[in-house]
Amino acid sequence: MDGPLEAWFRYEFTLAPADFPVIGTGLMLGDDYFALYANGNFVAEGFLDTRFNVFPVDFGAWLAPGDNVLAIRAFDGFHTGPADRTYESVLFDGSISIVPEPATLVLLAGGLAGMAMALRRPPG
């Protein structure tokens, strides 16, 4: 075959309005090249080298309430070396976490401070 082999991958999911704000992060590896998109917005790209570097990606800013799409564009054969088509892989490990409300953090901090003060008080 001449030229690079191209593949697209897609993952669709829904987020409720009550889930926001969220953090969306992941780790990405692609042989030979990848580009990650969230809801049509370019997020990150990476090139595989001989050390198989894993690229951290942050796609949370492009997530929205309702339907969401993560898409990966991947190439194999992008480089011209003799072993260029030895490995064909795209790996993505991502997660979406709900950010706690500020009031929840204040309550948690107050509870921890109260426990710390109770432990410092001498018995009696």
QUICOR-V605777 format. One record per backbone hydrogen bond with DSSP energy under -1.0 kcal/mol. NH is the residue of the N-H (numbers start at 0). CO is the residue of the C=O. E is the energy in kcal/mol with one decimal. If there is no record, write none. Layout:
# QUICOR-V605777
NH;CO;E
NH;CO;E
This chain:
# QUICOR-V605777
4;75;-3.5
6;73;-2.5
8;71;-2.3
10;69;-2.7
12;67;-2.1
14;65;-2.5
18;15;-1.8
19;16;-1.3
22;96;-2.7
24;94;-2.0
25;56;-2.3
26;92;-2.3
27;54;-2.5
28;90;-2.4
30;88;-2.9
32;74;-1.6
33;45;-2.1
34;72;-1.8
35;43;-3.1
36;70;-2.9
37;40;-2.3
38;68;-3.3
40;37;-1.9
42;35;-3.1
43;35;-1.2
45;33;-2.0
47;31;-2.4
51;48;-1.6
54;27;-3.2
56;25;-2.8
58;23;-2.0
59;23;-1.5
61;58;-1.3
62;59;-1.5
65;14;-3.7
67;12;-3.1
69;10;-2.7
70;36;-2.7
71;8;-2.5
72;34;-2.6
73;6;-2.9
74;32;-2.3
75;4;-2.3
83;80;-1.5
85;82;-2.0
90;28;-3.3
92;26;-2.3
94;24;-2.8
96;22;-2.8
98;20;-2.6
104;100;-1.7
105;101;-2.2
106;102;-2.3
107;103;-2.3
108;104;-2.6
109;105;-2.5
110;106;-2.3
111;107;-2.3
112;108;-2.4
113;109;-2.4
114;110;-2.1
115;111;-2.2
116;112;-2.2
117;113;-2.2
118;114;-1.9
119;115;-1.2
120;116;-1.2
